[in-house]
Amino acid sequence: MSQFGIEPNLMASTALILNIVVAGISFVTYLRAGHLRKNLFWPFLATSVPAAFIGGYFKIHQDIYFILLYAILTYVMFNMLFARKRISDETTDLQLLPLWQALASGAAIGLLSGMVGIGGGIFLSPLIILAHWGTPKQAAATAAGFIVLNSISGLAGRLVGGNLMLGTFGLSLIPLGIVGALIGSYLGARSFSSLWTRRILGVVLLIAITNYIIGQFR
């Protein structure tokens, strides 16, 4: 959306709604498959949900919004292009999740979620895996639920703070998001490897980031 000059409040509000729709589909799938661990899920949410509300409530300058947005997209791009092969779900050397780390991480990610319109899963999932707090499937289940609840909280904060902006454009993307999520899930499970899916997304983000940087020097 940033490539087409969409207003920041509309971008963030629309992104949060799409987060709820798309991540909700993933969350239900992982929940039914029994991959959700409640003791891994709730500690992060305890601070992330109120932080997402605060992030959505406060108005931030357009320049700061785009700096945060593209800093996050750059992180995601590098993660997609250069991340190592995923850890096996057969991992047995899992570590106990320290409560204070979960609370601090949840607060930081939740605040960004509300301000920028991200769900936060792109930060939470690698954190859980690299810290050996859960298997990749457990991390995916946790991240999906994390995205849904933080996005709802962020939208509520935007509504209360007067930053919620949807209109026809935002609403028209919801059915497209549902179709895209279903098709993407099918292709990812049957046709494309997880590695190649990540690489393709990384290239798309690289193009978007490059276009943004070039635009700043025009």
ChimeraX attribute file (.defattr): number of C-alpha atoms within 10 A of each C-alpha:
attribute: neighborCount
match mode: 1-to-1
recipient: residues
	/A:1	13
	/A:2	14
	/A:3	10
	/A:4	6
	/A:5	8
	/A:6	12
	/A:7	12
	/A:8	22
	/A:9	23
	/A:10	19
	/A:11	20
	/A:12	31
	/A:13	27
	/A:14	24
	/A:15	22
	/A:16	25
	/A:17	24
	/A:18	26
	/A:19	26
	/A:20	22
	/A:21	18
	/A:22	20
	/A:23	26
	/A:24	20
	/A:25	18
	/A:26	19
	/A:27	23
	/A:28	15
	/A:29	14
	/A:30	19
	/A:31	16
	/A:32	9
	/A:33	11
	/A:34	12
	/A:35	18
	/A:36	23
	/A:37	14
	/A:38	10
	/A:39	10
	/A:40	20
	/A:41	18
	/A:42	17
	/A:43	20
	/A:44	25
	/A:45	24
	/A:46	15
	/A:47	20
	/A:48	32
	/A:49	26
	/A:50	20
	/A:51	26
	/A:52	36
	/A:53	27
	/A:54	23
	/A:55	25
	/A:56	34
	/A:57	23
	/A:58	16
	/A:59	15
	/A:60	15
	/A:61	9
	/A:62	12
	/A:63	10
	/A:64	10
	/A:65	18
	/A:66	15
	/A:67	12
	/A:68	15
	/A:69	19
	/A:70	19
	/A:71	13
	/A:72	17
	/A:73	19
	/A:74	17
	/A:75	12
	/A:76	19
	/A:77	25
	/A:78	15
	/A:79	17
	/A:80	21
	/A:81	19
	/A:82	12
	/A:83	14
	/A:84	9
	/A:85	8
	/A:86	13
	/A:87	13
	/A:88	11
	/A:89	11
	/A:90	8
	/A:91	12
	/A:92	10
	/A:93	10
	/A:94	13
	/A:95	11
	/A:96	12
	/A:97	16
	/A:98	10
	/A:99	12
	/A:100	11
	/A:101	12
	/A:102	21
	/A:103	17
	/A:104	16
	/A:105	19
	/A:106	27
	/A:107	21
	/A:108	15
	/A:109	25
	/A:110	34
	/A:111	25
	/A:112	24
	/A:113	30
	/A:114	34
	/A:115	28
	/A:116	29
	/A:117	30
	/A:118	27
	/A:119	32
	/A:120	28
	/A:121	25
	/A:122	20
	/A:123	17
	/A:124	22
	/A:125	22
	/A:126	18
	/A:127	15
	/A:128	23
	/A:129	21
	/A:130	13
	/A:131	12
	/A:132	19
	/A:133	18
	/A:134	26
	/A:135	23
	/A:136	22
	/A:137	19
	/A:138	24
	/A:139	24
	/A:140	25
	/A:141	27
	/A:142	28
	/A:143	26
	/A:144	30
	/A:145	26
	/A:146	29
	/A:147	29
	/A:148	26
	/A:149	21
	/A:150	33
	/A:151	33
	/A:152	20
	/A:153	26
	/A:154	37
	/A:155	30
	/A:156	20
	/A:157	24
	/A:158	26
	/A:159	16
	/A:160	14
	/A:161	16
	/A:162	14
	/A:163	21
	/A:164	21
	/A:165	18
	/A:166	16
	/A:167	10
	/A:168	7
	/A:169	13
	/A:170	17
	/A:171	13
	/A:172	12
	/A:173	15
	/A:174	19
	/A:175	12
	/A:176	12
	/A:177	16
	/A:178	17
	/A:179	13
	/A:180	13
	/A:181	19
	/A:182	15
	/A:183	12
	/A:184	15
	/A:185	15
	/A:186	12
	/A:187	14
	/A:188	15
	/A:189	11
	/A:190	9
	/A:191	11
	/A:192	14
	/A:193	12
	/A:194	13
	/A:195	16
	/A:196	13
	/A:197	16
	/A:198	18
	/A:199	19
	/A:200	14
	/A:201	14
	/A:202	21
	/A:203	15
	/A:204	11
	/A:205	20
	/A:206	18
	/A:207	11
	/A:208	18
	/A:209	19
	/A:210	10
	/A:211	12
	/A:212	15
	/A:213	11
	/A:214	9
	/A:215	10
	/A:216	7
	/A:217	6
	/A:218	5
